[in-house]
Amino acid sequence: MAALVEIFFKNGAIITGSDVSEHFYTDEILQKLGIKPLPFDEKNITDSVQIVVYSSAYNLKKNPDLIAAQKKGIPCLLYTQALGLYSEKAYSCGICGVHGKTSTTGLAGTILKELDLPVQILAGSVINSFGNTCTFTSKNCGNSEKHYFVAETCEYQRHFMSFCPQKIILTSVEPDHQDYYPTYEDIRSAFVDYICKLPQNGQLIYCADDAGAIETAKIAKQKRPDIVLVPYGENADDDYKLEFQTVSDEKNNFSIKLLGSLYLKVPGKHEVRDAAAAVALCCELLRTAGKNPCDYIENIKRGLENFSGGRRRSEVVGTCVTKNGNSVVVVDDYGHHPTAVKTTLSGFKEFYSGRKLIVDFMSHTYSRTQALLKEFASSFDSADEVILHKIYSSARENPKDFNITGKTLYEETLKHHKNVHYFEEILDAKDFVLSELEKKLDKSKYPDGYLFVTMGAGDNWKLGKAILEQLK
């Protein structure tokens, strides 16, 4: 919601709002705008309110603010509906996929900051290079009759169907959100339907390295032969063919056929693929605007160099040194699907090759954990030590409906990894982690120290924060 608040605020709207009392990092964004969320209460809905936008986490029949708004006849729109209506007012580009949406949106926005196009960007998390906000609006945006709007769009409950895209990036398609999409075909069908919302000769920029994205693009093309397919990745053979090069000095070096050699300062081949997607979109937007992308190579390079990730996306939370002199880097990542866990940890291992990798993972939702149990259990190969907890449940599901717990994942993971530890509650693992980080390291294997990663869509990021506070 905070991202949409930013967009509307920058466009001159007067905004009030309500929320739970728990502090989230997005509260800092609202504070900068001078907006203080109030506790839920029907009194929040005054006669001056013209429209109410609400998150899908809240129910029209249960939330007091929403009940009051309906009594007063005030229009109530889901976040996705409001975003969709706003997207009609611009030349809009939707970024979708099971993985990599936020990073790709952040990368595209960071590149677009360096170009001379009138743009607004909306990401699903705080992006460092946006100035620690979720959005970016270019200075020339207000002077243009129609601007380019790039937004992260979500597949859950087909929310992206409200969006009105002129171009789409598709990063990946595979089983997820099993509470809503029981089968792979169900989720694939949703992506196909979204792609078919493209206008005549609209562009689908898709990952040629992802089997699900390839298949989805093919089905969409059969339904809509006019759609222009723009592949990117190692298996692309056109402008956006990607070639991975060396990882050195904590930089990912790579090349893209159209532009030549580039680099990125965040870990993982998956981030490089996201960068290729972002580059493809930015180049195609330049072409749409009647410009030659090759005239902007230095701008694009500068944008990639300026990207340092986002909140909870391979985020370096802090660094410190233990009493025994061990260097520790603490990273937090939102990866909550087995593929994301596996590729992200692999990227960390390559990027921080001189560090011993300890990962603390908290699985999110019972339905996802149960459906993908074996995949989760075998996704920690790159970690030296694995710590697991209870499952972080969703308000959408009842744990009693499932015959699985965090312990189930622990026992299954033990079949694949010899160093797995279980602590029901997050902070129960604190003393164990501190003792591990103080252990003397084999300098021939780990010359640089430790890398401690908290990973998942739960709140185990609190453990990384507690570790840093203790060591500092």
Salt bridges, closest charged atoms under 4 A:
GLU6 OE1 - LYS10 NZ 3.89
ASP27 OD2 - HIS23 ND1 3.41
GLU28 OE1 - ARG311 NH2 3.83
ASP47 OD1 - LYS72 NZ 2.77
GLU114 OE1 - ARG302 NE 2.89
ASP116 OD2 - LYS291 NZ 3.72
GLU155 OE1 - LYS101 NZ 3.26
GLU155 OE2 - HIS177 NE2 3.11
GLU174 OE2 - HIS99 NE2 2.73
GLU174 OE1 - HIS337 NE2 3.73
ASP176 OD2 - HIS177 NE2 3.84
ASP176 OD1 - ARG368 NE 2.65
ASP179 OD2 - ARG396 NE 3.20
ASP193 OD2 - ARG158 NH1 2.81
ASP209 OD2 - ARG273 NE 2.79
GLU215 OE2 - ARG188 NH1 2.94
ASP226 OD1 - ARG224 NE 2.78
GLU234 OE1 - ARG273 NH2 3.12
ASP239 OD2 - ARG287 NH2 2.97
GLU284 OE2 - ARG287 NH1 2.79
GLU298 OE2 - LYS301 NZ 4.00
GLU315 OE2 - ARG311 NE 3.46
ASP332 OD2 - ARG312 NE 2.55
ASP360 OD2 - HIS389 NE2 2.58
ASP381 OD2 - LYS342 NZ 3.23
ASP384 OD2 - LYS349 NZ 2.81
GLU385 OE2 - LYS356 NZ 3.99
GLU385 OE1 - HIS421 NE2 2.67
GLU412 OE2 - LYS374 NZ 3.54
GLU412 OE1 - LYS415 NZ 3.11
GLU425 OE1 - LYS390 NZ 3.04
GLU436 OE2 - LYS439 NZ 2.70
ASP459 OD2 - LYS462 NZ 3.45
